[in-house]
Amino acid sequence: MDKLFCSVFAFLSLAACSGKDAIVGNEYVLTKSPYAAEEITLGFAKDENRYFGQVLNYYFGNYTLGARTIKLSAPASTKMAGPVEIMNAENEYLRDITGSLEMKTEDNKLILKNKAGKEFVFEKKPAAPKQAE
């Protein structure tokens, strides 16, 4: 019985780390972007269920985690103008990541897949160095 309890506890501990604990407080950059934008970021606030990022504009919203899913609410964003192709890419990207997505974390990667099968591979940004006071 003790071995069974320990096995279940160990499994649940590892599973918990692959969800919220694995993404909270981190910021990611989309690799191999199918969009015209140069850099697309996605991050998760440390103290609340909020996500944020930038394409041309800054965007933000709320998220809910499931066992292997994440649901991103429709984002709000700033409204700076820019080149039409980047603005179109931003609109497409935000549409593609809104809603329920399959979620997987591997090392420093966050992999999301939407219901249409489009996969997004994000790489964790390195932590900014702390400045001396």
N, CA, C and O atoms as CSV, one atom per row, in Angstrom:
chain,resi,resn,atom,element,x,y,z
A,1,MET,N,N,0.824,-1.189,0.000
A,1,MET,CA,C,0.000,0.000,0.000
A,1,MET,C,C,0.869,1.254,0.000
A,1,MET,O,O,0.569,2.220,-0.701
A,2,ASP,N,N,1.962,1.241,0.797
A,2,ASP,CA,C,2.852,2.397,0.843
A,2,ASP,C,C,3.489,2.660,-0.517
A,2,ASP,O,O,3.644,3.815,-0.914
A,3,LYS,N,N,3.862,1.596,-1.237
A,3,LYS,CA,C,4.477,1.764,-2.551
A,3,LYS,C,C,3.476,2.379,-3.522
A,3,LYS,O,O,3.839,3.241,-4.323
A,4,LEU,N,N,2.234,1.947,-3.459
A,4,LEU,CA,C,1.197,2.485,-4.329
A,4,LEU,C,C,0.991,3.970,-4.033
A,4,LEU,O,O,0.917,4.785,-4.952
A,5,PHE,N,N,0.898,4.314,-2.758
A,5,PHE,CA,C,0.719,5.709,-2.366
A,5,PHE,C,C,1.881,6.562,-2.862
A,5,PHE,O,O,1.667,7.645,-3.405
A,6,CYS,N,N,3.107,6.082,-2.680
A,6,CYS,CA,C,4.290,6.825,-3.104
A,6,CYS,C,C,4.315,7.000,-4.624
A,6,CYS,O,O,4.676,8.066,-5.124
A,7,SER,N,N,3.933,5.958,-5.352
A,7,SER,CA,C,3.905,6.031,-6.811
A,7,SER,C,C,2.887,7.055,-7.291
A,7,SER,O,O,3.178,7.868,-8.169
A,8,VAL,N,N,1.700,7.011,-6.713
A,8,VAL,CA,C,0.651,7.957,-7.093
A,8,VAL,C,C,1.078,9.376,-6.738
A,8,VAL,O,O,0.893,10.294,-7.538
A,9,PHE,N,N,1.645,9.569,-5.555
A,9,PHE,CA,C,2.098,10.892,-5.126
A,9,PHE,C,C,3.174,11.427,-6.073
A,9,PHE,O,O,3.130,12.591,-6.470
A,10,ALA,N,N,4.127,10.587,-6.430
A,10,ALA,CA,C,5.207,11.004,-7.328
A,10,ALA,C,C,4.648,11.398,-8.691
A,10,ALA,O,O,5.062,12.408,-9.259
A,11,PHE,N,N,3.717,10.616,-9.217
A,11,PHE,CA,C,3.101,10.913,-10.508
A,11,PHE,C,C,2.361,12.241,-10.460
A,11,PHE,O,O,2.515,13.067,-11.360
A,12,LEU,N,N,1.567,12.454,-9.430
A,12,LEU,CA,C,0.804,13.698,-9.306
A,12,LEU,C,C,1.728,14.900,-9.142
A,12,LEU,O,O,1.438,15.978,-9.662
A,13,SER,N,N,2.816,14.730,-8.438
A,13,SER,CA,C,3.779,15.821,-8.268
A,13,SER,C,C,4.386,16.218,-9.605
A,13,SER,O,O,4.506,17.406,-9.905
A,14,LEU,N,N,4.767,15.238,-10.405
A,14,LEU,CA,C,5.334,15.524,-11.716
A,14,LEU,C,C,4.298,16.127,-12.636
A,14,LEU,O,O,4.613,17.046,-13.393
A,15,ALA,N,N,3.071,15.639,-12.593
A,15,ALA,CA,C,2.006,16.162,-13.441
A,15,ALA,C,C,1.709,17.611,-13.103
A,15,ALA,O,O,1.458,18.420,-13.997
A,16,ALA,N,N,1.736,17.941,-11.838
A,16,ALA,CA,C,1.461,19.314,-11.422
A,16,ALA,C,C,2.514,20.264,-11.965
A,16,ALA,O,O,2.192,21.395,-12.330
A,17,CYS,N,N,3.755,19.830,-12.027
A,17,CYS,CA,C,4.832,20.685,-12.518
A,17,CYS,C,C,4.714,20.950,-14.008
A,17,CYS,O,O,5.237,21.955,-14.492
A,18,SER,N,N,4.045,20.084,-14.745
A,18,SER,CA,C,3.956,20.275,-16.179
A,18,SER,C,C,2.877,21.264,-16.559
A,18,SER,O,O,2.818,21.663,-17.723
A,19,GLY,N,N,2.027,21.680,-15.651
A,19,GLY,CA,C,0.967,22.620,-15.956
A,19,GLY,C,C,1.332,24.018,-15.543
A,19,GLY,O,O,2.265,24.625,-16.069
A,20,LYS,N,N,0.573,24.518,-14.587
A,20,LYS,CA,C,0.708,25.907,-14.148
A,20,LYS,C,C,2.120,26.225,-13.657
A,20,LYS,O,O,2.677,27.259,-14.026
A,21,ASP,N,N,2.700,25.367,-12.845
A,21,ASP,CA,C,4.025,25.644,-12.308
A,21,ASP,C,C,5.071,25.773,-13.407
A,21,ASP,O,O,6.068,26.475,-13.239
A,22,ALA,N,N,4.847,25.101,-14.529
A,22,ALA,CA,C,5.823,25.128,-15.608
A,22,ALA,C,C,5.769,26.426,-16.413
A,22,ALA,O,O,6.769,26.798,-17.026
A,23,ILE,N,N,4.631,27.126,-16.429
A,23,ILE,CA,C,4.524,28.315,-17.277
A,23,ILE,C,C,4.448,29.632,-16.514
A,23,ILE,O,O,4.811,30.678,-17.052
A,24,VAL,N,N,3.979,29.596,-15.265
A,24,VAL,CA,C,3.770,30.830,-14.499
A,24,VAL,C,C,5.073,31.598,-14.321
A,24,VAL,O,O,6.104,31.035,-13.952
A,25,GLY,N,N,5.000,32.899,-14.591
A,25,GLY,CA,C,6.168,33.757,-14.432
A,25,GLY,C,C,7.143,33.696,-15.588
A,25,GLY,O,O,8.199,34.327,-15.542
A,26,ASN,N,N,6.809,32.948,-16.620
A,26,ASN,CA,C,7.704,32.809,-17.768
A,26,ASN,C,C,7.184,33.587,-18.969
A,26,ASN,O,O,5.987,33.834,-19.110
A,27,GLU,N,N,8.127,33.963,-19.832
A,27,GLU,CA,C,7.787,34.602,-21.085
A,27,GLU,C,C,8.451,33.803,-22.203
A,27,GLU,O,O,9.576,33.324,-22.053
A,28,TYR,N,N,7.744,33.664,-23.322
A,28,TYR,CA,C,8.185,32.822,-24.424
A,28,TYR,C,C,8.198,33.608,-25.733
A,28,TYR,O,O,7.518,34.624,-25.878
A,29,VAL,N,N,8.994,33.106,-26.685
A,29,VAL,CA,C,9.051,33.667,-28.031
A,29,VAL,C,C,8.629,32.565,-29.001
A,29,VAL,O,O,9.094,31.430,-28.900
A,30,LEU,N,N,7.751,32.905,-29.936
A,30,LEU,CA,C,7.295,31.943,-30.939
A,30,LEU,C,C,8.433,31.649,-31.906
A,30,LEU,O,O,9.012,32.565,-32.491
A,31,THR,N,N,8.754,30.367,-32.071
A,31,THR,CA,C,9.797,29.961,-33.020
A,31,THR,C,C,9.123,29.502,-34.306
A,31,THR,O,O,7.980,29.046,-34.282
A,32,LYS,N,N,9.810,29.618,-35.404
A,32,LYS,CA,C,9.285,29.188,-36.709
A,32,LYS,C,C,7.887,29.756,-36.946
A,32,LYS,O,O,6.947,29.010,-37.223
A,33,SER,N,N,7.757,31.044,-36.840
A,33,SER,CA,C,6.461,31.696,-36.974
A,33,SER,C,C,5.937,31.630,-38.400
A,33,SER,O,O,6.665,31.944,-39.342
A,34,PRO,N,N,4.682,31.227,-38.572
A,34,PRO,CA,C,4.062,31.251,-39.901
A,34,PRO,C,C,3.525,32.647,-40.233
A,34,PRO,O,O,2.939,32.849,-41.297
A,35,TYR,N,N,3.721,33.593,-39.342
A,35,TYR,CA,C,3.176,34.936,-39.497
A,35,TYR,C,C,4.264,35.894,-39.968
A,35,TYR,O,O,5.454,35.618,-39.817
A,36,ALA,N,N,3.848,37.014,-40.535
A,36,ALA,CA,C,4.781,37.997,-41.091
A,36,ALA,C,C,5.526,38.783,-40.018
A,36,ALA,O,O,6.504,39.459,-40.338
A,37,ALA,N,N,5.108,38.720,-38.773
A,37,ALA,CA,C,5.744,39.486,-37.703
A,37,ALA,C,C,7.126,38.918,-37.379
A,37,ALA,O,O,7.341,37.710,-37.466
A,38,GLU,N,N,8.054,39.789,-37.007
A,38,GLU,CA,C,9.416,39.364,-36.690
A,38,GLU,C,C,9.510,38.574,-35.394
A,38,GLU,O,O,10.148,37.523,-35.342
A,39,GLU,N,N,8.864,39.089,-34.339
A,39,GLU,CA,C,8.921,38.389,-33.047
A,39,GLU,C,C,7.555,38.447,-32.386
A,39,GLU,O,O,6.941,39.509,-32.284
A,40,ILE,N,N,7.093,37.294,-31.941
A,40,ILE,CA,C,5.826,37.193,-31.232
A,40,ILE,C,C,6.118,36.599,-29.863
A,40,ILE,O,O,6.760,35.554,-29.758
A,41,THR,N,N,5.647,37.266,-28.818
A,41,THR,CA,C,5.900,36.781,-27.467
A,41,THR,C,C,4.594,36.406,-26.772
A,41,THR,O,O,3.517,36.879,-27.134
A,42,LEU,N,N,4.719,35.549,-25.770
A,42,LEU,CA,C,3.596,35.122,-24.936
A,42,LEU,C,C,4.151,34.878,-23.542
A,42,LEU,O,O,5.139,34.161,-23.382
A,43,GLY,N,N,3.524,35.468,-22.537
A,43,GLY,CA,C,3.985,35.304,-21.166
A,43,GLY,C,C,2.821,35.086,-20.220
A,43,GLY,O,O,1.662,35.315,-20.566
A,44,PHE,N,N,3.153,34.639,-19.022
A,44,PHE,CA,C,2.139,34.330,-18.010
A,44,PHE,C,C,2.518,35.003,-16.705
A,44,PHE,O,O,3.618,34.802,-16.189
A,45,ALA,N,N,1.597,35.808,-16.171
A,45,ALA,CA,C,1.850,36.555,-14.938
A,45,ALA,C,C,2.128,35.604,-13.786
A,45,ALA,O,O,1.631,34.479,-13.751
A,46,LYS,N,N,2.919,36.072,-12.863
A,46,LYS,CA,C,3.318,35.243,-11.723
A,46,LYS,C,C,2.220,35.114,-10.673
A,46,LYS,O,O,2.053,34.049,-10.078
A,47,ASP,N,N,1.470,36.195,-10.443
A,47,ASP,CA,C,0.540,36.211,-9.321
A,47,ASP,C,C,-0.933,36.081,-9.680
A,47,ASP,O,O,-1.777,36.068,-8.784
A,48,GLU,N,N,-1.268,35.985,-10.961
A,48,GLU,CA,C,-2.668,35.857,-11.354
A,48,GLU,C,C,-2.754,35.131,-12.689
A,48,GLU,O,O,-1.755,35.002,-13.397
A,49,ASN,N,N,-3.935,34.663,-13.029
A,49,ASN,CA,C,-4.134,33.904,-14.269
A,49,ASN,C,C,-4.310,34.851,-15.449
A,49,ASN,O,O,-5.367,34.897,-16.078
A,50,ARG,N,N,-3.258,35.601,-15.734
A,50,ARG,CA,C,-3.279,36.538,-16.850
A,50,ARG,C,C,-2.134,36.202,-17.794
A,50,ARG,O,O,-1.033,35.851,-17.369
A,51,TYR,N,N,-2.422,36.317,-19.076
A,51,TYR,CA,C,-1.370,36.147,-20.069
A,51,TYR,C,C,-1.158,37.485,-20.778
A,51,TYR,O,O,-2.011,38.370,-20.717
A,52,PHE,N,N,-0.022,37.621,-21.448
A,52,PHE,CA,C,0.321,38.864,-22.122
A,52,PHE,C,C,1.340,38.567,-23.206
A,52,PHE,O,O,1.935,37.490,-23.227
A,53,GLY,N,N,1.536,39.493,-24.081
A,53,GLY,CA,C,2.543,39.327,-25.115
A,53,GLY,C,C,2.561,40.503,-26.057
A,53,GLY,O,O,1.895,41.516,-25.842
A,54,GLN,N,N,3.354,40.339,-27.123
A,54,GLN,CA,C,3.457,41.404,-28.102
A,54,GLN,C,C,3.671,40.824,-29.484
A,54,GLN,O,O,4.440,39.880,-29.667
A,55,VAL,N,N,2.986,41.397,-30.446
A,55,VAL,CA,C,3.253,41.153,-31.858
A,55,VAL,C,C,3.733,42.516,-32.359
A,55,VAL,O,O,4.925,42.815,-32.293
A,56,LEU,N,N,2.826,43.327,-32.850
A,56,LEU,CA,C,3.097,44.747,-33.075
A,56,LEU,C,C,2.612,45.491,-31.830
A,56,LEU,O,O,3.312,46.336,-31.272
A,57,ASN,N,N,1.396,45.149,-31.418
A,57,ASN,CA,C,0.783,45.719,-30.224
A,57,ASN,C,C,0.983,44.792,-29.040
A,57,ASN,O,O,1.274,43.608,-29.206
A,58,TYR,N,N,0.827,45.333,-27.856
A,58,TYR,CA,C,0.803,44.524,-26.645
A,58,TYR,C,C,-0.595,43.946,-26.508
A,58,TYR,O,O,-1.581,44.639,-26.758
A,59,TYR,N,N,-0.692,42.682,-26.112
A,59,TYR,CA,C,-1.992,42.053,-25.895
A,59,TYR,C,C,-2.001,41.384,-24.535
A,59,TYR,O,O,-0.948,41.087,-23.970
A,60,PHE,N,N,-3.204,41.148,-24.008
A,60,PHE,CA,C,-3.326,40.547,-22.681
A,60,PHE,C,C,-4.727,39.995,-22.495
A,60,PHE,O,O,-5.673,40.432,-23.150
A,61,GLY,N,N,-4.848,39.029,-21.593
A,61,GLY,CA,C,-6.134,38.409,-21.292
A,61,GLY,C,C,-5.992,37.462,-20.121
A,61,GLY,O,O,-4.974,37.458,-19.430
A,62,ASN,N,N,-7.014,36.664,-19.904
A,62,ASN,CA,C,-7.021,35.672,-18.818
A,62,ASN,C,C,-6.859,34.274,-19.395
A,62,ASN,O,O,-7.179,34.024,-20.557
A,63,TYR,N,N,-6.358,33.371,-18.566
A,63,TYR,CA,C,-6.248,31.976,-18.988
A,63,TYR,C,C,-6.750,31.056,-17.887
A,63,TYR,O,O,-6.760,31.406,-16.707
A,64,THR,N,N,-7.168,29.859,-18.315
A,64,THR,CA,C,-7.600,28.799,-17.414
A,64,THR,C,C,-6.875,27.534,-17.832
A,64,THR,O,O,-6.831,27.193,-19.014
A,65,LEU,N,N,-6.305,26.838,-16.852
A,65,LEU,CA,C,-5.579,25.599,-17.151
A,65,LEU,C,C,-6.413,24.373,-16.853
A,65,LEU,O,O,-7.124,24.318,-15.849
A,66,GLY,N,N,-6.321,23.387,-17.737
A,66,GLY,CA,C,-6.865,22.058,-17.512
A,66,GLY,C,C,-5.693,21.106,-17.360
A,66,GLY,O,O,-4.553,21.547,-17.210
A,67,ALA,N,N,-5.955,19.817,-17.396
A,67,ALA,CA,C,-4.886,18.825,-17.239
A,67,ALA,C,C,-3.840,18.944,-18.348
A,67,ALA,O,O,-2.642,18.982,-18.069
A,68,ARG,N,N,-4.282,19.002,-19.590
A,68,ARG,CA,C,-3.361,19.124,-20.727
A,68,ARG,C,C,-3.809,20.221,-21.685
A,68,ARG,O,O,-3.450,20.222,-22.862
A,69,THR,N,N,-4.591,21.142,-21.166
A,69,THR,CA,C,-5.114,22.215,-22.003
A,69,THR,C,C,-4.944,23.564,-21.312
A,69,THR,O,O,-4.754,23.656,-20.099
A,70,ILE,N,N,-5.020,24.581,-22.119
A,70,ILE,CA,C,-5.068,25.952,-21.615
A,70,ILE,C,C,-6.109,26.677,-22.449
A,70,ILE,O,O,-6.170,26.511,-23.668
A,71,LYS,N,N,-6.917,27.471,-21.791
A,71,LYS,CA,C,-7.932,28.248,-22.498
A,71,LYS,C,C,-7.574,29.715,-22.343
A,71,LYS,O,O,-7.506,30.236,-21.230
A,72,LEU,N,N,-7.345,30.376,-23.472
A,72,LEU,CA,C,-7.000,31.787,-23.480
A,72,LEU,C,C,-8.241,32.591,-23.864
A,72,LEU,O,O,-8.842,32.360,-24.913
A,73,SER,N,N,-8.613,33.529,-23.008
A,73,SER,CA,C,-9.752,34.385,-23.312
A,73,SER,C,C,-9.395,35.281,-24.499
A,73,SER,O,O,-8.221,35.443,-24.833
A,74,ALA,N,N,-10.411,35.855,-25.128
A,74,ALA,CA,C,-10.159,36.801,-26.217
A,74,ALA,C,C,-9.329,37.951,-25.663
A,74,ALA,O,O,-9.700,38.547,-24.652
A,75,PRO,N,N,-8.217,38.271,-26.307
A,75,PRO,CA,C,-7.327,39.290,-25.747
A,75,PRO,C,C,-7.803,40.709,-26.029
A,75,PRO,O,O,-8.497,40.976,-27.011
A,76,ALA,N,N,-7.411,41.596,-25.146
A,76,ALA,CA,C,-7.499,43.035,-25.392
A,76,ALA,C,C,-6.106,43.439,-25.856
A,76,ALA,O,O,-5.134,42.738,-25.578
A,77,SER,N,N,-5.999,44.562,-26.561
A,77,SER,CA,C,-4.673,44.974,-27.010
A,77,SER,C,C,-4.607,46.475,-27.203
A,77,SER,O,O,-5.623,47.167,-27.275
A,78,THR,N,N,-3.369,46.955,-27.285
A,78,THR,CA,C,-3.167,48.345,-27.660
A,78,THR,C,C,-3.491,48.451,-29.143
A,78,THR,O,O,-3.646,47.430,-29.812
A,79,LYS,N,N,-3.593,49.641,-29.655
A,79,LYS,CA,C,-4.039,49.811,-31.049
A,79,LYS,C,C,-3.077,50.669,-31.878
A,79,LYS,O,O,-3.505,51.590,-32.573
A,80,MET,N,N,-1.786,50.366,-31.801
A,80,MET,CA,C,-0.812,51.094,-32.611
A,80,MET,C,C,-0.908,50.614,-34.054
A,80,MET,O,O,-1.131,49.431,-34.311
A,81,ALA,N,N,-0.740,51.519,-34.972
A,81,ALA,CA,C,-0.755,51.160,-36.387
A,81,ALA,C,C,0.646,50.764,-36.821
A,81,ALA,O,O,1.640,51.162,-36.215
A,82,GLY,N,N,0.701,49.982,-37.870
A,82,GLY,CA,C,1.976,49.548,-38.417
A,82,GLY,C,C,1.770,49.052,-39.824
A,82,GLY,O,O,0.703,49.255,-40.403
A,83,PRO,N,N,2.780,48.398,-40.389
A,83,PRO,CA,C,2.634,47.850,-41.738
A,83,PRO,C,C,1.448,46.890,-41.813
A,83,PRO,O,O,1.217,46.102,-40.896
A,84,VAL,N,N,0.709,46.964,-42.900
A,84,VAL,CA,C,-0.513,46.175,-43.061
A,84,VAL,C,C,-0.253,44.684,-42.876
A,84,VAL,O,O,-1.049,43.998,-42.235
A,85,GLU,N,N,0.847,44.169,-43.425
A,85,GLU,CA,C,1.103,42.729,-43.326
A,85,GLU,C,C,1.321,42.294,-41.876
A,85,GLU,O,O,0.936,41.190,-41.491
A,86,ILE,N,N,1.938,43.161,-41.076
A,86,ILE,CA,C,2.154,42.815,-39.666
A,86,ILE,C,C,0.848,42.933,-38.882
A,86,ILE,O,O,0.577,42.113,-38.004
A,87,MET,N,N,0.054,43.927,-39.188
A,87,MET,CA,C,-1.246,44.064,-38.519
A,87,MET,C,C,-2.149,42.872,-38.852
A,87,MET,O,O,-2.862,42.369,-37.983
A,88,ASN,N,N,-2.117,42.426,-40.103
A,88,ASN,CA,C,-2.898,41.242,-40.503
A,88,ASN,C,C,-2.377,39.996,-39.799
A,88,ASN,O,O,-3.164,39.163,-39.351
A,89,ALA,N,N,-1.048,39.861,-39.699
A,89,ALA,CA,C,-0.447,38.714,-39.006
A,89,ALA,C,C,-0.850,38.714,-37.542
A,89,ALA,O,O,-1.163,37.664,-36.981
A,90,GLU,N,N,-0.844,39.881,-36.922
A,90,GLU,CA,C,-1.233,39.999,-35.520
A,90,GLU,C,C,-2.681,39.556,-35.322
A,90,GLU,O,O,-2.977,38.800,-34.397
A,91,ASN,N,N,-3.577,40.020,-36.178
A,91,ASN,CA,C,-4.988,39.633,-36.071
A,91,ASN,C,C,-5.166,38.132,-36.240
A,91,ASN,O,O,-5.938,37.512,-35.508
A,92,GLU,N,N,-4.461,37.543,-37.198
A,92,GLU,CA,C,-4.559,36.098,-37.433
A,92,GLU,C,C,-4.017,35.312,-36.234
A,92,GLU,O,O,-4.643,34.354,-35.780
A,93,TYR,N,N,-2.861,35.720,-35.729
A,93,TYR,CA,C,-2.261,35.052,-34.573
A,93,TYR,C,C,-3.200,35.097,-33.370
A,93,TYR,O,O,-3.442,34.072,-32.733
A,94,LEU,N,N,-3.727,36.275,-33.059
A,94,LEU,CA,C,-4.615,36.402,-31.896
A,94,LEU,C,C,-5.879,35.571,-32.058
A,94,LEU,O,O,-6.386,35.012,-31.086
A,95,ARG,N,N,-6.386,35.488,-33.278
A,95,ARG,CA,C,-7.543,34.616,-33.548
A,95,ARG,C,C,-7.166,33.149,-33.337
A,95,ARG,O,O,-7.939,32.377,-32.769
A,96,ASP,N,N,-5.974,32.775,-33.796
A,96,ASP,CA,C,-5.533,31.381,-33.726
A,96,ASP,C,C,-5.274,30.894,-32.305
A,96,ASP,O,O,-5.455,29.710,-32.020
A,97,ILE,N,N,-4.854,31.787,-31.408
A,97,ILE,CA,C,-4.553,31.329,-30.042
A,97,ILE,C,C,-5.704,31.522,-29.056
A,97,ILE,O,O,-5.612,31.087,-27.908
A,98,THR,N,N,-6.774,32.163,-29.486
A,98,THR,CA,C,-7.912,32.379,-28.593
A,98,THR,C,C,-8.718,31.093,-28.475
A,98,THR,O,O,-8.990,30.427,-29.474
A,99,GLY,N,N,-9.097,30.748,-27.249
A,99,GLY,CA,C,-9.911,29.565,-27.011
A,99,GLY,C,C,-9.105,28.459,-26.359
A,99,GLY,O,O,-8.054,28.697,-25.763
A,100,SER,N,N,-9.612,27.258,-26.484
A,100,SER,CA,C,-8.998,26.095,-25.847
A,100,SER,C,C,-7.891,25.520,-26.730
A,100,SER,O,O,-8.094,25.274,-27.919
A,101,LEU,N,N,-6.723,25.312,-26.131
A,101,LEU,CA,C,-5.564,24.796,-26.844
A,101,LEU,C,C,-4.986,23.608,-26.095
A,101,LEU,O,O,-4.985,23.587,-24.865
A,102,GLU,N,N,-4.495,22.620,-26.829
A,102,GLU,CA,C,-3.724,21.554,-26.197
A,102,GLU,C,C,-2.411,22.180,-25.765
A,102,GLU,O,O,-1.861,23.029,-26.466
A,103,MET,N,N,-1.904,21.759,-24.600
A,103,MET,CA,C,-0.679,22.351,-24.079
A,103,MET,C,C,0.295,21.260,-23.647
A,103,MET,O,O,-0.082,20.267,-23.026
A,104,LYS,N,N,1.568,21.481,-24.000
A,104,LYS,CA,C,2.619,20.559,-23.602
A,104,LYS,C,C,3.863,21.388,-23.311
A,104,LYS,O,O,4.155,22.347,-24.026
A,105,THR,N,N,4.594,21.019,-22.262
A,105,THR,CA,C,5.869,21.677,-21.979
A,105,THR,C,C,6.975,20.635,-22.088
A,105,THR,O,O,6.828,19.500,-21.634
A,106,GLU,N,N,8.073,21.039,-22.694
A,106,GLU,CA,C,9.254,20.178,-22.839
A,106,GLU,C,C,10.478,21.057,-22.645
A,106,GLU,O,O,10.706,21.983,-23.423
A,107,ASP,N,N,11.261,20.779,-21.624
A,107,ASP,CA,C,12.459,21.570,-21.338
A,107,ASP,C,C,12.102,23.052,-21.295
A,107,ASP,O,O,11.338,23.481,-20.430
A,108,ASN,N,N,12.648,23.831,-22.216
A,108,ASN,CA,C,12.373,25.267,-22.235
A,108,ASN,C,C,11.340,25.649,-23.300
A,108,ASN,O,O,11.264,26.806,-23.713
A,109,LYS,N,N,10.558,24.680,-23.732
A,109,LYS,CA,C,9.566,24.918,-24.776
A,109,LYS,C,C,8.139,24.807,-24.245
A,109,LYS,O,O,7.854,24.029,-23.334
A,110,LEU,N,N,7.264,25.592,-24.827
A,110,LEU,CA,C,5.829,25.524,-24.599
A,110,LEU,C,C,5.209,25.265,-25.958
A,110,LEU,O,O,5.409,26.039,-26.894
A,111,ILE,N,N,4.455,24.178,-26.071
A,111,ILE,CA,C,3.857,23.804,-27.346
A,111,ILE,C,C,2.340,23.846,-27.195
A,111,ILE,O,O,1.763,23.171,-26.344
A,112,LEU,N,N,1.711,24.658,-28.043
A,112,LEU,CA,C,0.257,24.802,-28.031
A,112,LEU,C,C,-0.281,24.364,-29.383
A,112,LEU,O,O,0.361,24.577,-30.411
A,113,LYS,N,N,-1.463,23.749,-29.382
A,113,LYS,CA,C,-2.103,23.353,-30.630
A,113,LYS,C,C,-3.567,23.726,-30.544
A,113,LYS,O,O,-4.256,23.363,-29.590
A,114,ASN,N,N,-4.050,24.466,-31.562
A,114,ASN,CA,C,-5.453,24.861,-31.552
A,114,ASN,C,C,-6.333,23.778,-32.174
A,114,ASN,O,O,-5.832,22.771,-32.672
A,115,LYS,N,N,-7.634,23.993,-32.142
A,115,LYS,CA,C,-8.583,22.977,-32.631
A,115,LYS,C,C,-8.448,22.712,-34.123
A,115,LYS,O,O,-8.815,21.636,-34.596
A,116,ALA,N,N,-7.929,23.675,-34.866
A,116,ALA,CA,C,-7.722,23.500,-36.302
A,116,ALA,C,C,-6.441,22.719,-36.603
A,116,ALA,O,O,-6.150,22.418,-37.760
A,117,GLY,N,N,-5.670,22.390,-35.546
A,117,GLY,CA,C,-4.443,21.618,-35.720
A,117,GLY,C,C,-3.194,22.454,-35.897
A,117,GLY,O,O,-2.106,21.905,-36.069
A,118,LYS,N,N,-3.325,23.781,-35.858
A,118,LYS,CA,C,-2.152,24.651,-35.994
A,118,LYS,C,C,-1.348,24.587,-34.705
A,118,LYS,O,O,-1.884,24.780,-33.614
A,119,GLU,N,N,-0.051,24.311,-34.843
A,119,GLU,CA,C,0.820,24.154,-33.684
A,119,GLU,C,C,1.719,25.386,-33.526
A,119,GLU,O,O,2.231,25.938,-34.500
A,120,PHE,N,N,1.890,25.792,-32.279
A,120,PHE,CA,C,2.716,26.936,-31.927
A,120,PHE,C,C,3.805,26.454,-30.978
A,120,PHE,O,O,3.509,25.951,-29.894
A,121,VAL,N,N,5.050,26.603,-31.378
A,121,VAL,CA,C,6.168,26.206,-30.533
A,121,VAL,C,C,6.843,27.484,-30.038
A,121,VAL,O,O,7.375,28.276,-30.816
A,122,PHE,N,N,6.802,27.655,-28.727
A,122,PHE,CA,C,7.406,28.815,-28.086
A,122,PHE,C,C,8.646,28.356,-27.330
A,122,PHE,O,O,8.678,27.256,-26.777
A,123,GLU,N,N,9.652,29.199,-27.313
A,123,GLU,CA,C,10.860,28.930,-26.542
A,123,GLU,C,C,10.948,29.944,-25.416
A,123,GLU,O,O,10.718,31.137,-25.614
A,124,LYS,N,N,11.282,29.457,-24.242
A,124,LYS,CA,C,11.353,30.309,-23.057
A,124,LYS,C,C,12.452,31.352,-23.221
A,124,LYS,O,O,13.573,31.040,-23.622
A,125,LYS,N,N,12.107,32.599,-22.902
A,125,LYS,CA,C,13.096,33.665,-22.916
A,125,LYS,C,C,13.968,33.533,-21.674
A,125,LYS,O,O,13.463,33.200,-20.602
A,126,PRO,N,N,15.253,33.783,-21.796
A,126,PRO,CA,C,16.100,33.733,-20.601
A,126,PRO,C,C,15.698,34.842,-19.633
A,126,PRO,O,O,15.263,35.918,-20.042
A,127,ALA,N,N,15.850,34.564,-18.372
A,127,ALA,CA,C,15.534,35.563,-17.340
A,127,ALA,C,C,16.481,36.749,-17.483
A,127,ALA,O,O,17.670,36.584,-17.757
A,128,ALA,N,N,15.935,37.936,-17.293
A,128,ALA,CA,C,16.755,39.144,-17.376
A,128,ALA,C,C,17.720,39.169,-16.194
A,128,ALA,O,O,17.340,38.827,-15.074
A,129,PRO,N,N,18.964,39.572,-16.438
A,129,PRO,CA,C,19.921,39.625,-15.318
A,129,PRO,C,C,19.495,40.686,-14.315
A,129,PRO,O,O,18.990,41.745,-14.689
A,130,LYS,N,N,19.701,40.391,-13.045
A,130,LYS,CA,C,19.360,41.338,-11.989
A,130,LYS,C,C,20.431,42.404,-11.913
A,130,LYS,O,O,21.625,42.119,-12.004
A,131,GLN,N,N,19.985,43.634,-11.747
A,131,GLN,CA,C,20.924,44.746,-11.657
A,131,GLN,C,C,21.257,44.998,-10.190
A,131,GLN,O,O,20.408,44.856,-9.310
A,132,ALA,N,N,22.494,45.371,-9.951
A,132,ALA,CA,C,22.929,45.690,-8.587
A,132,ALA,C,C,22.277,46.986,-8.132
A,132,ALA,O,O,22.076,47.904,-8.927
A,133,GLU,N,N,21.956,47.053,-6.871
A,133,GLU,CA,C,21.318,48.257,-6.340
A,133,GLU,C,C,22.343,49.275,-5.915
A,133,GLU,O,O,21.983,50.353,-5.443
